[in-house]
């Protein structure tokens, strides 16, 4: 349902676990420069020698479609660079006009490659069979070994451990789907899990796809989904055996009596099962049961909606059961009559709907396809049951069609196309069934009929005539799985413009063929454009009609290189960082960050490197080429710190000797060796800091669950600093002979947090600023300690429900505290956020709650800056996308991770932009 807009932390899984596959930059189109054919004849692949699309073919193909497709790929290996032995057939689509699409999945040493599908399109029969086009995603640079080195139990624990909310984690389950290869550079071997847990925000069921690196032991990729629980419970009354087709009447949600197709049971009663189509349509009334009861299937004690006679009672209307059954039939007929499709799965599989679910006993204002069935809420007196809105039913059931064809991944641009295609067909089904004109103001609205009162415009969840474009409106970052819902109307708007311009039947067939015959799971907007144009040529559209299709995508900014046309006031230092939330470090005019190998400037990671998480350093001015710091040993290298001369960072993974968490250091020049600073079994170093000859870090002991501080002074071996029992250090900061941290402990019934300063020369604590929480009261907490300008800065979060924190400053000798910025000041830091600071300026992030009107670029996280001594905060940058993980360099210069261009880039500004 389009109202559902989950964030990347719906399960309380840390946003730092979200990794964006480095596949976003669209390729250039090949073709003649003058008066080009709207349909590209060749689209080069990204980070692969295999082309993404080859059209305009008419080459003989002998044998069954699958055999002919394999033989064609093998005969033209120099064109496709595809090994047919690495392809497994996963599906095929046939059209009434005799076209066939064979869909292959790439396997690397027998292991499925996530999202990698290659498609061959054929036409004709027998000796006249021809290959028309070929394309998809096939990754030629994969060299990763396919043997897991992390124990299976540890992989499962890591997947479950990624759920941060303790209550949700305690009840979470992890469904194991086996090994996959993530196609990032040379590839990453991962164990794929679906983690099921209760959403801590709503209490409802939530699921997330979690990929744990099977050779390193860290979460490599995670995104929200709506996966059903495994091993569904027995489905009562789901079999058509013993049922006889019948007709009856039932009231709909608006009180109208409508004819319904039903089934007569052997005992003479009736149930809401429509047997008039090859795909049986059965509807269940949950009777107010919680949606969690339906995560695995239909409970055995719940029969389909039932009536003693053929005329169903009023409850069939008030529950939404009548509308769910009727609308499912309309959706089936649309796909069958228009495209020859037999049901959502294309094979006549049963179509099941559950209506009238609640959430913790409360009305539930939502609807969704869970991968197996429709689930509808009954949201209370202000709304009709959500099953009563045909466009909502069509939208959600179209997700079933998508999952059985292109299976677009629910994140980023692929997720936005998934939602956009569901928007398009949901509205096309409603407009067609209602006989509406494409010029009707309500035609482009989704969900406008679910409200009992108010205007359609006020009730609608989305509208496809909102004129949003990539350049002006694209929202990136971690919100909503990278804009899965937020960016949907950029794509669906282009499709809807095509339907307005071409005749609707032609447009529907074009979009359906693009979905079923050309799109693959990881495609982006530009691939969607190319798919639509190729589908149009298959259908015999004229050159003028194809130009109309191209113009619709142009109008929404969907064309090659659109990311480069977004205006930004920052300078890009490294493009397309593969680990989108790994924090960078800066100091002394240099940055250090995990970036794609081998070319972080162009963002063309991958190549033949066995490590796709290389640590690089470069100048914050952007001059000169970045230098690689980390060894190519297959481990994850990240979480860096630097003073402008030396970098210190953590490496996680398996070496030839052991599975380790090791602290490393190297000069930024790249001229010196990489040194090991700490490595011990059963421990993990963290929070590294470096200043001149001093290096500090924490050590977490997995056996004792104790965290200690280690300090290396002037190159000497690290020694442990004394901490009282039960005291926990965090937020280490090191500068000019002083080390500071946030210390916390339990004092009776009070929880204490204390920014603490330690003099290295004196060998003792010189200041500790404590903040006690009263018994039973919300804690006033200190966090994010930073040494800057000869003082200690930190965030102080007042007790209560405030969303903001104040910035405080204390002398290094403990002589007093001043307030740099009050929590009730305009644009104060976000509660639980973090600071970064130089001697001149401090910078912090401000996050918004979801606005009532939905997310906008203005509401995404933004960075603010003010002098360390206090003053008026100013916007650091007017870049419109999400801004995260700032790292102060020197003066007012700051680097950060920016999602404005539709990917994650490392960028820099020398001074605050001011008011935007």
Secondary structure, 3 states (H helix, E strand, C coil): CCCCCCCCCCCCECHHHCCCCCCCCCCCEECCCCCCCCCCCEECCCCCCCCCEECCCCEECCCCHHHHHHHHHHHCHHHHCCCHHHEEEEEEEECCCCCEEEEEEEEECCEEEEEEEEEEEEECCHHHCEEEEEEECCCCCCCCCCCCCCCHHHHHHHHHHCECCHHHHHHCEEEEEEEEEECCCCCEEEEEEEEEEECCCCCCEEEEEEEEECCCCCEEEEEEECCCCCCCCCCCCCCCCCCEEEEEEEECCCCCEEEEEEEECCCCCEECEECCCCCCEEEEECCCCEHHHHCCCCCCCCCCCEECCCECCCHHHHCCHHHHHHHHHHHHHHHHHHHCCCCCCCCCCCEEEEEEEEECCEECCCEEECCCCEEEECCCCCECCHHHCHHHHHHHHHHHHHHCCCCCCCCHHHHHHHHHHHHHHHHHHHHHHHCCCCCCCCCCEECCCCECCCCHHHHCCEECCCCCCHHHHCCCCCCHHHHCCCCHHHHHHHHHHHHHHCCHHHHHHHHHHHHHHHCCCCCCHHHHHHHHHHHHHHCCCCHHHHHHHHHHHHHCCCCCCHHHHCCCCCEEEECCCCCCCCCCEEECCEEEEEECCCCCCCCCCCCCCCCCCEEEEEECCCCCCCEECCCCCCCEEEEEEECCCEEEEEEEEECCCCEEEEEEEEECCCCCCCEEEECCCCEEEEEEEEECCEEEEEEEECCCCEEEEEEECCCCCCEECCCCCCCEEEEEEEECCEEEEEEEEEECCEEEEEEEEEECCCCEEEEEEEEECCCCCCCCEEEEEEEECCEEEEEEECCCCCCEEEEEEEECCCCCEEEEECCCCCCCEECCCCEEECCCEEEEEECCCCCCCCCCHHHCCEEEEEECCCCCCEECCCCCCCEEEEEECCCCCEEEEECCCCCCEEEEECCCCECC
